[in-house]
Structures are given as structure tokens and as C-alpha cells.
Amino acid sequence: MYKDINLHGPAHRELAMPNGNVHVFANEQIFYDIEYKAFEMADNNLRIPRSVHMGYTPDVHVGKGTCIGTTAVWKAKDGFISPSIVGVDIGCGMRLHMTSLHKEDIKDKSLKRKLIQAIEKFVPTSERTTTRYEDIDLEKVVKYGLDGLPNKYITGERDLSHVESHRFDFYPFHLDAIPAKVWRQAHGQIGTLGGGNHFIEIQAIEINDDNREVAEQWGLFDGQVVVMIHSGSRAWGAGLGREYTRIFKEAMEKWGISNPDKDLMYAPINSHEGQTYKALMYSALNFAVANRHMLAYGVHQGFKEVFGDDFEFPVLYDLMHNYAVEEPHRNQVMMVHRKGATLALPAGHYLNVPAYKETGHPALIPGSMGTASYIMLGQESGIKNFYSICHGAGRPRSRSATKQIVSVKQVEESMGVGTDDEILVNHRDLTHLVDESAFAYKDVDQIIDSVVGAGLATVVAKSRPLAVVKGV
């Protein structure tokens, strides 16, 4: 499929495809395990005219139309936008909250179970359960993000300043294009977890000595209990993703545009379809950041029930990994698509939010259920992938294939079931979590080794799971 390999470093290869070049950021072990289909998909994506850049992070794996783990860039003035290169769960991302607890403080299993149960009281984890927050106006949330939430849910300036963005602006008249079905399905979903790979995880921090000063500036310490949250825009983003995949397909047929991949949809940014999708995608980003905020609010209520009303729960950072956004690069505005890719800006970069201008912001990389997650810091040389790193470990195979080859006993062993160090989970039956176990994902340590080896980011801290809340 590729004609040539230009090796830029131990974990950065540039492959010459028939229709353009793709940069692959992966160490040797990860690179040679990437499935062939991923390179076919890269070439199909590169058929989209006027591509500025396409890169694969080490967690890359086949998705619908575009691989998860893709960074794809066009000039905003004459480029393209694609719902396939954003993904259906628009705005899906990570959030991390800090506590003053040390892991020894919650070593007792009964205390961790009590904490899980308290969290589930305040966070709906069933797909059939709607939000507890009936005073939240869905229209205000999708228009204004965190600014659309009632004031009582915003506990201080930190809530608005320690996020990649607390509000994405667009012309509200675009909301007239939203089908009534999407409004109906999304109503009542703010503050709900969702299923699949979404989770709330209680973790313990191990600081990397090379970045200890940065970690301490951020408020991290060894053994610290933190909470990582992974969720997105729920039915709002999913409905928009499906609707505009259909609309883009019809537009491409009308314009006579074709691609070998029937699931890859795209349109000029300046077209009516492109402008409408961009605006509605921003509405989903607003939904997603508000949803994670309210999930964290619910988790905080659970901690307060166990540890008292004075329990503090400051946010470290909130960021996304399924979106397209206009960013200034190379002295012009670019439309940067990140599908399963995380922004990781270095210290001093002008795109950093003010709270992290000096150090660079935390980039949150989850592992699989039962393995470590990472808090990273972007490097200057990350510009070679438009400051994008991985968003997780990535899947080596499909969910169904994992279920066929992995047993529940293996999952139990990976979670340390029955031992003093057991990673507790809210599910009584692990049968439903086989496709979310450590065996369902690539080796996260190799993924991180690739990111560091490529010069995209460094490790600030590693966090080990103590307890997990998953959707049911």
C-alpha cells in the first residue's frame, strides 16, 4: 500500500501513500501490529482534496470511515470538514479531579464499595435512566456550554478556567436544523454516564521524577486519590453524527463526489452543509463539556456523602478527543480534526488556557479497565502532529472478537478479584465487561512509550485504578 518509509525518529514514520503522505507515531512493536486496513483507510482519507496533514497516533485502529487515532488538517479558508473524521460521539473526552486523600485512606474494600454506591446514587449509569437535574435547560447548554448551566452548579472560576474550552460559539439559528427526535432523545441526559468505554474511575497517582516540579505546580502528589471521567455528548452528538453523515452522503452524490470508502463523508467547509455541520458539532461540544461537568458534580456529591460536606474536589483539566476545531497554525487558520486524538500543548504555547500558560496543560490518557492511565505534557516538537497525541490504548481487534477469545476468569485475574489489591467495579457480573478489560486493548505502556519516543509528550504522572464505575 505505501511506497516508501521516511523514518524521522524511533517512533515517527512518514509513509508515502498513493494519494499523499501519512505520519505514523508508533514504536516498532506498535507499528508492525497496525492492521493493513488502517493504511487503506488513510489513503482513502487522503483522497479528500487539499489535505495539509494526516497523522496516526499509536492507538490507531479501524473505525467507520476514518481510523480512531487520526489527526487530519485542512486550511479553514478552502478546506473540508468531515463527520466521519470527527466520529459519532462528538466531544467525547476526559476530565480529572483531584482530592486531598491518599490511597491508604481508602484502602479498605468496604469503604471503596461504599464510595461506589454513593456515586451511583448521584450519577445515573443505566442507559434507561434520565438526569436528576430537571432545572437544566438543554437549549441553553447546547448554545452556551458551561455558561448555560444554572449558577448553583458552577462552584468557582476554576470550573470555567481549567477546561479546554467552556463554550463554543456558533450562530444559534443553526439549531433550527436539529430534528425533533434528537431534541427528544437528548433531553434529560446531562449528567449521565452512558455505556461502552465510558467510565468513572478512582485512581492513585505516581509522579514521574522528570516532571515532579510540574506535577506539584498542578497540585499532584504521590499516592494522591484522583477521579478520571470519560464521557461525551450522549444522544445529542450521536443523533447529529448520524443525521449529518446521511446529509453529507446525499450532498456528495449530488455533487458527483465519490470515495472507495462508502462510510467516508466530507464537504467543503464553506458549503451550506459544511457550515451547518460545524455549528451543530460545536453545539455537541458544548453538551459534552457540560455533561462531564455535571458527572463530576454528581461524583462530588457522592464523595461528600462519604467524607463530609467540606470535601474538596477541584478539577485538574477537561479536554476532548473527538472533534474538529479552527486553530491558528503556520500563520493561518486551520480546521484540525481529531478523531480519538488528544490536544497536548507545550509550556508557553499561546493556545494554552491562561491557567496553564506557563507549564502547558495536562493531557489525560486513559488505559483500559485494570491498567494504568497517564497524565501527559505536550512538547514543542509535537507540532509535527499539530500537538495531537493518543486518546487511550486503542483496540487490537473488535469487541466481538475479544469476547470470543477472552474468558471472565482472565478478566477477574486482571482485576485482582479476591485479593487485597482488587480493583472494585460496580458490576457484579464481569461477563458484560470482557470487551472493556485489559485484554480488549493494546498495551498502554507501549502506547505511551511511542508518544514519548516520537517527542509528542512526556509523562507527568501514572495513575493506577482503585475502583471503577461503568454504565450498565
Order of alpha helices (4+ residues) and beta strands (2+ residues): beta-beta-beta-alpha-alpha-beta-beta-beta-beta-alpha-alpha-alpha-alpha-beta-alpha-beta-alpha-beta-alpha-beta-beta-beta-beta-beta-beta-beta-alpha-alpha-beta-alpha-beta
